[in-house]
Amino acid sequence: MRRRLLLALYVLAGCASPPRPAPPPVAAVPAPAEAPPPAAAAPVTPPTASGDMIFDAWAAEFQGRALAAGIRADVLQREMAGLTPDPRVAGLDSRQPEFSKPVSEYLKGVITSNRAAIGQRRRTEMTEFDAIEARYGVPREILLGVWALESGFGAIQGDMDVIRSVATLAAQGRRRAWAEGELIAALKIIQSGEHPRSRLKGSWAGAMGQTQFIPSTFLTTAVDFDGDGKRDIWASRGDALASAANLLAKGGWVRGQSWAREVTVPSGFDFGQTEGPRLTPVQWAELGVRRADGLPWAEADLAAQAQLVAPAGARGPLFLLFPNHFAIRKYNNSLAYALGVGMLADRFSGLDGVVRPWPQEQPLSLVDRMTAQRALNALGFNAGNPDGVVGMNTRTALRNWQKARGLVADGYLSPEMVQKLKAEAGPG
C-alpha cells in the first residue's frame, strides 16, 4: 500500500508543468501625495492704537475689508502701522471753496490775469498738446484750465500722505464707503510696485499729482504718455495732461462742441427751468433764450442738448451748459469748478469774460447754509444731509420751495432766502 501511494505521487509530479520563472517585480506606484493643507492666512496684527477711539475702532474693522479686497496682509500691516488721523483733514473737508464760496467770489479767485497769461503762453509753447488733442479730442485750452485749477500748472501738488488723508476721511464716516475705496486703491498702487507710498503725496482729499487724480482714477485712467514705462502724474507733464484728457474723453467729451455759452432770457422768464430740461439751442430760442454776445450758434452746437443755469441767481450771468460741461464735472462735480475751467479756457483762447457782470454776493456762514438745509427738510423739501455744502440737492430743494411760494425759482441761496426759510420753519 505504501509503495502504491509513493508511485501515484511520482506520476502526478511528472505530469505537472515545469515551474515558470518569477515575473519581474512590478514597480511600486507611490500613493498620490495628499495636497498640503492650505496655508493659514498670515495673521494681521491690529494697528497700533493712535489714541483716537473712533479712528482705532474704524482701523480694526477696516482690515478685514481690505484683505477681502485683495490687499496682502504684509502690505496692510506695514502701511497701517502707526497710522494716526490727520487733524487738518476734517477742517478742510467742510471748507471746499467751490461749494462754500459764492460763485462770483470763487471765479474771481481762479480766473486771474496772471493765470490767463501763463495759460496763453503755454498754449503755444508746449509740444505735447498736438498729440494729446489728436488722441483724445480734448482742446488744449480745457486741459490748461484743469491744470491751472488743480495744481497751478503743476506747481502746487500737495504734500500730504494720501494713505493718512483718506484713512482719516474714512474714519470720520461722512464719506466712509468712498474714502475706504480710495484707501484700498492707494494700497493697490503700492502693492503693485508701480509707486511706493513715499510717492503718493497729494491733497487732504487724496488727490495726487499735477492733475490731482484720486487713487481709483489713477488705477483706471492714468496713462504713460511719454512712453517711459510708468504712469508718472507727478513729474511728467505729458503723463499728467494726457491722463486728464483720457478722463474727460471717458467722461463723454464731444469733439468740436462748446462747453457752455452765456445767454439772456426775456422778462418774466420761468427760472424754475434752470438745472432742469436739456434742449437744443433752437428749442431754447423758442423760449426767448439768446446768446449774450449776439453771435450765431456754431454748427456743432445746434444739435446738442443744453441745460440752463443761473449760478448767481436771476440777477447774474446765465449759461447754457453743453455736454462737455458735464464731462468737466466728472473731474469735480461742482458747477463752480466746471465754470472756472471753461471760463479760463475761454480766456486762454483770447475771449472776453461775461457780458452780464456778476452781482455783489454776500458769503454765507456754514451755520447759515446748514440752517437753510434743515429748514428745507423740515418744510418737506428734501435738501439731503444738512452739511453746509450747497450742491445740486440743496439748489433743487430751494427751487421747489421758491416755486411753491411764488418766488423767483432760481435756486439761489441768498441771505434773504435764509431768513425767509428760518422764519417759515420756525426755531425747531
Kinemage of the C-alpha trace (Angstrom):
@kinemage 1
@onewidth
@group {chain A} dominant
@subgroup {mainchain}
@vectorlist {calphas} color= white
{ca met a 1} P 0.000 0.000 0.000
{ca arg a 2} L 2.762 2.399 0.923
{ca arg a 3} L 4.536 1.514 -2.305
{ca arg a 4} L 1.422 2.266 -4.385
{ca leu a 5} L 0.970 5.653 -2.764
{ca leu a 6} L 4.538 6.711 -3.485
{ca leu a 7} L 4.120 5.628 -7.114
{ca ala a 8} L 0.996 7.769 -7.543
{ca leu a 9} L 2.671 10.832 -6.126
{ca tyr a 10} L 5.579 10.336 -8.523
{ca val a 11} L 3.290 10.139 -11.571
{ca leu a 12} L 1.432 13.309 -10.592
{ca ala a 13} L 4.673 15.180 -10.157
{ca gly a 14} L 5.859 14.150 -13.655
{ca cys a 15} L 2.656 15.401 -15.309
{ca ala a 16} L 2.820 18.903 -13.744
{ca ser a 17} L 4.023 21.889 -15.890
{ca pro a 18} L 7.588 22.946 -15.311
{ca pro a 19} L 7.895 25.877 -12.942
{ca arg a 20} L 7.758 29.350 -14.674
{ca pro a 21} L 10.315 31.995 -13.904
{ca ala a 22} L 9.028 34.552 -11.452
{ca pro a 23} L 7.744 37.690 -13.206
{ca pro a 24} L 9.790 40.802 -12.723
{ca pro a 25} L 8.653 42.725 -9.713
{ca val a 26} L 6.140 45.480 -10.500
{ca ala a 27} L 7.458 48.903 -9.638
{ca ala a 28} L 5.573 50.228 -6.728
{ca val a 29} L 3.342 53.186 -7.654
{ca pro a 30} L 3.547 55.697 -4.864
{ca ala a 31} L 0.223 56.705 -3.424
{ca pro a 32} L -0.786 60.181 -4.564
{ca ala a 33} L 0.594 62.723 -2.187
{ca glu a 34} L -2.039 64.441 -0.186
{ca ala a 35} L -2.479 68.093 -1.094
{ca pro a 36} L -0.826 70.188 1.545
{ca pro a 37} L -3.312 71.921 3.773
{ca pro a 38} L -3.981 75.489 2.695
{ca ala a 39} L -1.568 77.868 4.257
{ca ala a 40} L -3.113 79.751 7.041
{ca ala a 41} L -3.582 83.403 6.253
{ca ala a 42} L -0.853 85.445 7.764
{ca pro a 43} L -2.194 86.980 10.884
{ca val a 44} L -2.627 90.703 10.759
{ca thr a 45} L -1.542 92.453 13.875
{ca pro a 46} L -4.071 95.047 14.982
{ca pro a 47} L -2.821 98.509 14.094
{ca thr a 48} L -1.054 100.421 16.792
{ca ala a 49} L -3.541 102.393 18.837
{ca ser a 50} L -3.499 106.021 17.789
{ca gly a 51} L -5.245 107.280 20.905
{ca asp a 52} L -8.295 108.326 18.886
{ca met a 53} L -11.041 105.838 19.796
{ca ile a 54} L -13.128 106.479 16.672
{ca phe a 55} L -10.137 106.108 14.355
{ca asp a 56} L -8.856 102.991 16.120
{ca ala a 57} L -12.255 101.286 16.021
{ca trp a 58} L -12.561 102.016 12.315
{ca ala a 59} L -8.997 100.827 11.586
{ca ala a 60} L -9.630 97.478 13.303
{ca glu a 61} L -12.808 96.917 11.263
{ca phe a 62} L -11.223 98.055 8.011
{ca gln a 63} L -8.555 95.346 7.999
{ca gly a 64} L -10.996 92.584 7.101
{ca arg a 65} L -12.488 94.612 4.262
{ca ala a 66} L -9.047 95.416 2.885
{ca leu a 67} L -7.972 91.747 2.931
{ca ala a 68} L -11.216 90.764 1.178
{ca ala a 69} L -10.483 93.390 -1.483
{ca gly a 70} L -7.151 91.726 -2.306
{ca ile a 71} L -4.680 93.653 -0.185
{ca arg a 72} L -1.956 91.350 1.108
{ca ala a 73} L -1.577 91.035 4.851
{ca asp a 74} L 2.049 92.178 4.808
{ca val a 75} L 1.204 95.296 2.807
{ca leu a 76} L -1.755 96.117 5.020
{ca gln a 77} L 0.184 95.624 8.216
{ca arg a 78} L 3.142 97.692 7.023
{ca glu a 79} L 1.092 100.646 5.762
{ca met a 80} L -1.353 100.762 8.665
{ca ala a 81} L 1.341 100.508 11.320
{ca gly a 82} L 1.471 103.641 13.431
{ca leu a 83} L -1.233 105.370 11.356
{ca thr a 84} L -2.969 108.279 13.083
{ca pro a 85} L -5.746 110.612 11.914
{ca asp a 86} L -4.721 113.923 10.379
{ca pro a 87} L -6.479 116.747 12.269
{ca arg a 88} L -6.206 119.069 9.263
{ca val a 89} L -8.440 116.922 7.082
{ca ala a 90} L -11.705 117.436 8.952
{ca gly a 91} L -11.496 121.201 8.783
{ca leu a 92} L -10.588 121.251 5.100
{ca asp a 93} L -13.397 118.842 4.247
{ca ser a 94} L -16.004 121.364 5.369
{ca arg a 95} L -14.406 124.345 3.603
{ca gln a 96} L -14.188 123.325 -0.053
{ca pro a 97} L -14.235 126.714 -1.834
{ca glu a 98} L -16.168 125.560 -4.890
{ca phe a 99} L -19.046 124.531 -2.594
{ca ser a 100} L -18.805 127.136 0.176
{ca lys a 101} L -17.906 130.427 -1.539
{ca pro a 102} L -20.337 132.484 -3.630
{ca val a 103} L -19.736 131.513 -7.233
{ca ser a 104} L -18.666 135.005 -8.274
{ca glu a 105} L -16.084 135.165 -5.477
{ca tyr a 106} L -14.793 131.709 -6.351
{ca leu a 107} L -14.457 132.581 -10.051
{ca lys a 108} L -12.712 135.881 -9.313
{ca gly a 109} L -10.183 133.910 -7.313
{ca val a 110} L -9.445 131.382 -10.053
{ca ile a 111} L -9.708 133.470 -13.240
{ca thr a 112} L -6.844 135.888 -12.749
{ca ser a 113} L -4.771 137.873 -15.234
{ca asn a 114} L -1.642 136.029 -14.112
{ca arg a 115} L -3.198 132.616 -14.794
{ca ala a 116} L -4.507 133.837 -18.138
{ca ala a 117} L -1.015 134.969 -19.157
{ca ile a 118} L 0.622 131.695 -18.119
{ca gly a 119} L -2.040 129.642 -19.929
{ca gln a 120} L -1.791 131.666 -23.121
{ca arg a 121} L 1.969 131.252 -23.124
{ca arg a 122} L 1.933 127.512 -22.519
{ca arg a 123} L -0.844 127.061 -25.056
{ca thr a 124} L 1.645 127.820 -27.820
{ca glu a 125} L 4.920 126.712 -26.228
{ca met a 126} L 4.124 123.150 -25.194
{ca thr a 127} L 4.719 120.490 -27.828
{ca glu a 128} L 2.721 117.746 -26.065
{ca phe a 129} L -0.667 119.215 -26.925
{ca asp a 130} L -0.774 118.300 -30.632
{ca ala a 131} L -0.573 114.573 -29.943
{ca ile a 132} L -2.874 114.717 -26.900
{ca glu a 133} L -5.575 116.603 -28.811
{ca ala a 134} L -5.320 114.192 -31.747
{ca arg a 135} L -5.644 111.138 -29.484
{ca tyr a 136} L -8.377 112.279 -27.092
{ca gly a 137} L -10.147 115.181 -28.828
{ca val a 138} L -9.990 117.466 -25.794
{ca pro a 139} L -8.799 121.026 -26.583
{ca arg a 140} L -5.567 122.184 -25.012
{ca glu a 141} L -7.334 125.210 -23.521
{ca ile a 142} L -9.602 122.961 -21.438
{ca leu a 143} L -6.625 120.870 -20.300
{ca leu a 144} L -4.783 124.038 -19.360
{ca gly a 145} L -7.831 125.129 -17.344
{ca val a 146} L -7.847 121.834 -15.438
{ca trp a 147} L -4.076 122.003 -14.922
{ca ala a 148} L -4.319 125.592 -13.652
{ca leu a 149} L -7.085 124.896 -11.139
{ca glu a 150} L -5.796 121.557 -9.922
{ca ser a 151} L -2.167 122.426 -9.260
{ca gly a 152} L -1.279 125.894 -10.552
{ca phe a 153} L 0.187 124.342 -13.725
{ca gly a 154} L 1.944 121.641 -11.687
{ca ala a 155} L 3.480 123.940 -9.085
{ca ile a 156} L 1.211 123.061 -6.117
{ca gln a 157} L 0.560 119.331 -5.967
{ca gly a 158} L 0.114 118.877 -2.218
{ca asp a 159} L 2.494 117.191 0.188
{ca met a 160} L 0.095 115.265 2.412
{ca asp a 161} L 0.348 111.497 2.864
{ca val a 162} L -2.526 110.134 0.764
{ca ile a 163} L -2.869 106.975 2.877
{ca arg a 164} L -3.281 109.044 6.035
{ca ser a 165} L -5.648 111.542 4.418
{ca val a 166} L -8.151 109.042 3.044
{ca ala a 167} L -7.920 106.914 6.198
{ca thr a 168} L -8.897 109.998 8.205
{ca leu a 169} L -11.853 110.656 5.915
{ca ala a 170} L -12.943 107.026 6.173
{ca ala a 171} L -12.827 107.070 9.963
{ca gln a 172} L -14.886 110.266 10.107
{ca gly a 173} L -17.714 108.429 8.404
{ca arg a 174} L -19.321 111.172 6.299
{ca arg a 175} L -17.986 109.585 3.108
{ca arg a 176} L -16.748 106.294 4.538
{ca ala a 177} L -17.510 103.993 1.593
{ca trp a 178} L -15.886 106.374 -0.868
{ca ala a 179} L -12.833 107.006 1.321
{ca glu a 180} L -12.285 103.314 2.038
{ca gly a 181} L -12.431 102.631 -1.685
{ca glu a 182} L -9.739 105.247 -2.272
{ca leu a 183} L -7.620 103.854 0.546
{ca ile a 184} L -7.822 100.361 -0.946
{ca ala a 185} L -6.946 101.795 -4.377
{ca ala a 186} L -3.896 103.563 -2.899
{ca leu a 187} L -2.809 100.328 -1.222
{ca lys a 188} L -3.159 98.528 -4.573
{ca ile a 189} L -0.867 101.071 -6.232
{ca ile a 190} L 1.738 100.407 -3.537
{ca gln a 191} L 1.200 96.626 -3.663
{ca ser a 192} L 1.650 96.572 -7.462
{ca gly a 193} L 5.083 98.153 -7.156
{ca glu a 194} L 4.206 100.929 -9.585
{ca his a 195} L 4.838 103.619 -6.979
{ca pro a 196} L 5.924 103.487 -3.324
{ca arg a 197} L 3.977 105.182 -0.581
{ca ser a 198} L 6.539 107.971 -0.461
{ca arg a 199} L 5.408 108.919 -3.979
{ca leu a 200} L 1.715 109.071 -3.070
{ca lys a 201} L 1.622 112.682 -1.954
{ca gly a 202} L -1.315 114.936 -2.608
{ca ser a 203} L -4.178 116.929 -1.180
{ca trp a 204} L -6.177 116.448 2.003
{ca ala a 205} L -8.776 114.524 -0.045
{ca gly a 206} L -6.260 112.125 -1.600
{ca ala a 207} L -5.910 113.859 -4.994
{ca met a 208} L -2.436 113.345 -6.438
{ca gly a 209} L -0.052 114.826 -8.957
{ca gln a 210} L -0.191 117.698 -11.427
{ca thr a 211} L -3.777 116.920 -12.403
{ca gln a 212} L -4.872 115.705 -8.957
{ca phe a 213} L -6.128 112.175 -9.613
{ca ile a 214} L -7.638 110.262 -6.742
{ca pro a 215} L -6.152 106.746 -6.378
{ca ser a 216} L -9.050 104.872 -8.012
{ca thr a 217} L -8.938 107.185 -11.036
{ca phe a 218} L -5.197 106.721 -11.274
{ca leu a 219} L -5.659 102.948 -11.474
{ca thr a 220} L -8.298 103.104 -14.213
{ca thr a 221} L -7.423 106.217 -16.210
{ca ala a 222} L -3.820 107.414 -15.836
{ca val a 223} L -1.688 106.849 -18.954
{ca asp a 224} L 2.006 106.587 -19.790
{ca phe a 225} L 2.092 109.261 -22.481
{ca asp a 226} L 5.853 109.758 -22.641
{ca gly a 227} L 6.474 106.021 -23.012
{ca asp a 228} L 8.991 105.590 -20.206
{ca gly a 229} L 7.162 102.576 -18.772
{ca lys a 230} L 5.418 104.248 -15.842
{ca arg a 231} L 2.450 106.497 -15.296
{ca asp a 232} L 4.002 109.449 -13.540
{ca ile a 233} L 1.426 112.193 -12.988
{ca trp a 234} L 3.766 113.901 -10.512
{ca ala a 235} L 6.880 114.585 -12.598
{ca ser a 236} L 5.764 114.092 -16.220
{ca arg a 237} L 3.500 116.845 -17.528
{ca gly a 238} L 2.812 114.723 -20.626
{ca asp a 239} L 1.551 111.830 -18.496
{ca ala a 240} L -0.458 114.218 -16.309
{ca leu a 241} L -2.154 116.120 -19.145
{ca ala a 242} L -2.813 113.033 -21.267
{ca ser a 243} L -4.328 111.339 -18.200
{ca ala a 244} L -6.624 114.339 -17.708
{ca ala a 245} L -7.607 114.208 -21.375
{ca asn a 246} L -8.332 110.492 -21.061
{ca leu a 247} L -10.567 111.161 -18.045
{ca leu a 248} L -12.542 113.834 -19.931
{ca ala a 249} L -12.805 111.674 -23.047
{ca lys a 250} L -14.109 108.753 -20.987
{ca gly a 251} L -16.484 111.201 -19.305
{ca gly a 252} L -18.156 111.969 -22.647
{ca trp a 253} L -16.209 114.849 -24.185
{ca val a 254} L -17.571 115.650 -27.677
{ca arg a 255} L -15.046 116.870 -30.229
{ca gly a 256} L -15.859 120.262 -31.678
{ca gln a 257} L -18.693 121.225 -29.326
{ca ser a 258} L -18.698 124.140 -26.902
{ca trp a 259} L -18.558 123.612 -23.164
{ca ala a 260} L -21.086 126.446 -22.438
{ca arg a 261} L -22.275 129.821 -23.697
{ca glu a 262} L -23.585 132.833 -21.820
{ca val a 263} L -27.218 133.652 -22.690
{ca thr a 264} L -30.002 136.110 -21.904
{ca val a 265} L -33.672 135.430 -21.154
{ca pro a 266} L -36.795 137.593 -21.621
{ca ser a 267} L -38.627 139.415 -18.850
{ca gly a 268} L -40.910 137.133 -16.862
{ca phe a 269} L -38.918 134.016 -17.742
{ca asp a 270} L -39.660 130.907 -15.652
{ca phe a 271} L -36.424 130.320 -13.746
{ca gly a 272} L -37.856 127.042 -12.489
{ca gln a 273} L -36.395 125.618 -15.721
{ca thr a 274} L -32.825 126.210 -14.558
{ca glu a 275} L -30.884 122.999 -13.960
{ca gly a 276} L -33.856 121.241 -15.491
{ca pro a 277} L -34.634 120.237 -19.090
{ca arg a 278} L -31.950 119.794 -21.710
{ca leu a 279} L -32.976 121.346 -25.016
{ca thr a 280} L -31.221 122.314 -28.226
{ca pro a 281} L -30.300 125.976 -28.737
{ca val a 282} L -33.145 126.190 -31.280
{ca gln a 283} L -35.644 124.932 -28.695
{ca trp a 284} L -34.294 127.356 -26.099
{ca ala a 285} L -34.634 130.169 -28.646
{ca glu a 286} L -38.354 129.401 -28.858
{ca leu a 287} L -38.494 130.272 -25.140
{ca gly a 288} L -36.648 133.545 -25.728
{ca val a 289} L -33.150 132.372 -24.760
{ca arg a 290} L -30.412 134.038 -26.860
{ca arg a 291} L -26.619 134.143 -26.898
{ca ala a 292} L -25.459 137.082 -24.810
{ca asp a 293} L -22.770 138.049 -27.338
{ca gly a 294} L -25.295 138.119 -30.205
{ca leu a 295} L -23.310 135.662 -32.333
{ca pro a 296} L -24.908 132.727 -34.154
{ca trp a 297} L -24.597 129.221 -32.789
{ca ala a 298} L -21.813 127.043 -34.141
{ca glu a 299} L -22.986 124.169 -36.333
{ca ala a 300} L -21.643 121.586 -33.864
{ca asp a 301} L -23.734 123.103 -31.034
{ca leu a 302} L -27.078 123.280 -32.829
{ca ala a 303} L -27.915 119.607 -32.320
{ca ala a 304} L -26.563 119.415 -28.764
{ca gln a 305} L -28.801 119.216 -25.702
{ca ala a 306} L -28.008 122.085 -23.335
{ca gln a 307} L -29.152 122.959 -19.809
{ca leu a 308} L -29.832 126.459 -18.497
{ca val a 309} L -28.206 127.552 -15.230
{ca ala a 310} L -28.226 130.702 -13.106
{ca pro a 311} L -25.124 130.286 -10.872
{ca ala a 312} L -25.599 133.616 -9.068
{ca gly a 313} L -29.374 133.689 -9.309
{ca ala a 314} L -31.649 135.563 -11.683
{ca arg a 315} L -29.587 138.761 -11.302
{ca gly a 316} L -26.323 137.242 -12.523
{ca pro a 317} L -24.962 135.809 -15.782
{ca leu a 318} L -26.910 132.878 -17.241
{ca phe a 319} L -25.404 129.995 -19.202
{ca leu a 320} L -26.437 127.152 -21.472
{ca leu a 321} L -24.338 124.166 -20.467
{ca phe a 322} L -23.432 121.690 -23.201
{ca pro a 323} L -22.489 118.028 -22.665
{ca asn a 324} L -18.808 118.960 -22.451
{ca his a 325} L -19.545 120.967 -19.302
{ca phe a 326} L -20.755 117.769 -17.654
{ca ala a 327} L -17.642 115.940 -18.844
{ca ile a 328} L -15.630 118.504 -16.877
{ca arg a 329} L -17.792 117.747 -13.858
{ca lys a 330} L -16.639 114.126 -13.996
{ca tyr a 331} L -13.399 115.643 -12.729
{ca asn a 332} L -15.065 117.599 -9.929
{ca asn a 333} L -18.845 117.530 -9.629
{ca ser a 334} L -19.162 121.238 -8.885
{ca leu a 335} L -20.909 123.796 -11.070
{ca ala a 336} L -18.478 126.493 -9.949
{ca tyr a 337} L -15.435 124.316 -10.696
{ca ala a 338} L -16.594 123.462 -14.218
{ca leu a 339} L -17.412 127.112 -14.890
{ca gly a 340} L -13.927 128.018 -13.702
{ca val a 341} L -12.246 125.529 -16.043
{ca gly a 342} L -14.352 126.593 -19.020
{ca met a 343} L -14.043 130.324 -18.454
{ca leu a 344} L -10.282 130.001 -18.010
{ca ala a 345} L -10.162 128.068 -21.279
{ca asp a 346} L -12.026 130.903 -22.979
{ca arg a 347} L -9.508 133.398 -21.628
{ca phe a 348} L -6.614 131.272 -22.899
{ca ser a 349} L -8.278 131.437 -26.332
{ca gly a 350} L -8.429 135.227 -26.146
{ca leu a 351} L -12.171 135.524 -25.469
{ca asp a 352} L -13.587 138.155 -23.111
{ca gly a 353} L -15.324 137.464 -19.823
{ca val a 354} L -19.048 137.523 -19.130
{ca val a 355} L -21.308 140.089 -20.792
{ca arg a 356} L -23.571 140.495 -17.771
{ca pro a 357} L -21.488 141.355 -14.695
{ca trp a 358} L -21.603 139.202 -11.602
{ca pro a 359} L -23.734 140.696 -8.799
{ca gln a 360} L -22.253 141.586 -5.448
{ca glu a 361} L -22.744 138.394 -3.440
{ca gln a 362} L -22.639 138.106 0.323
{ca pro a 363} L -20.904 134.991 1.662
{ca leu a 364} L -22.981 132.712 3.866
{ca ser a 365} L -21.591 131.181 7.016
{ca leu a 366} L -21.554 127.430 7.496
{ca val a 367} L -24.273 127.839 10.121
{ca asp a 368} L -26.489 129.755 7.668
{ca arg a 369} L -26.078 127.116 4.975
{ca met a 370} L -26.832 124.281 7.369
{ca thr a 371} L -29.791 126.188 8.832
{ca ala a 372} L -31.272 126.648 5.355
{ca gln a 373} L -30.862 122.958 4.589
{ca arg a 374} L -32.512 121.943 7.862
{ca ala a 375} L -35.372 124.366 7.223
{ca leu a 376} L -35.951 122.964 3.731
{ca asn a 377} L -36.022 119.434 5.123
{ca ala a 378} L -38.427 120.466 7.883
{ca leu a 379} L -40.737 122.081 5.326
{ca gly a 380} L -40.846 118.919 3.225
{ca phe a 381} L -38.302 119.859 0.561
{ca asn a 382} L -35.506 117.301 0.651
{ca ala a 383} L -32.125 119.067 0.722
{ca gly a 384} L -30.286 115.939 1.866
{ca asn a 385} L -27.852 115.834 4.746
{ca pro a 386} L -27.525 119.337 6.278
{ca asp a 387} L -23.762 119.524 5.845
{ca gly a 388} L -23.478 123.122 4.640
{ca val a 389} L -22.390 122.080 1.146
{ca val a 390} L -24.681 123.873 -1.302
{ca gly a 391} L -24.811 121.386 -4.142
{ca met a 392} L -27.434 120.091 -6.529
{ca asn a 393} L -29.696 118.632 -3.819
{ca thr a 394} L -29.851 121.917 -1.939
{ca arg a 395} L -30.455 124.004 -5.055
{ca thr a 396} L -33.223 121.676 -6.277
{ca ala a 397} L -34.970 121.716 -2.910
{ca leu a 398} L -34.684 125.502 -2.711
{ca arg a 399} L -36.003 125.923 -6.242
{ca asn a 400} L -39.028 123.746 -5.441
{ca trp a 401} L -39.720 125.727 -2.260
{ca gln a 402} L -39.375 129.052 -4.107
{ca lys a 403} L -41.762 127.902 -6.804
{ca ala a 404} L -44.290 126.707 -4.231
{ca arg a 405} L -44.145 130.104 -2.513
{ca gly a 406} L -44.491 132.151 -5.709
{ca leu a 407} L -40.886 133.398 -5.624
{ca val a 408} L -38.376 133.554 -8.481
{ca ala a 409} L -37.354 129.899 -8.562
{ca asp a 410} L -33.681 130.324 -9.424
{ca gly a 411} L -32.386 128.028 -6.660
{ca tyr a 412} L -30.055 130.723 -5.396
{ca leu a 413} L -29.416 130.689 -1.651
{ca ser a 414} L -29.036 134.332 -0.657
{ca pro a 415} L -29.102 135.786 2.876
{ca glu a 416} L -32.669 136.888 2.145
{ca met a 417} L -33.668 133.288 1.325
{ca val a 418} L -32.018 132.030 4.504
{ca gln a 419} L -34.083 134.481 6.579
{ca lys a 420} L -37.307 133.532 4.806
{ca leu a 421} L -36.648 129.853 5.381
{ca lys a 422} L -35.814 130.377 9.051
{ca ala a 423} L -38.988 132.417 9.564
{ca glu a 424} L -41.207 129.805 7.940
{ca ala a 425} L -39.610 126.739 9.501
{ca gly a 426} L -39.531 128.243 12.982
{ca pro a 427} L -36.981 127.690 15.717
{ca gly a 428} L -37.331 123.899 15.577
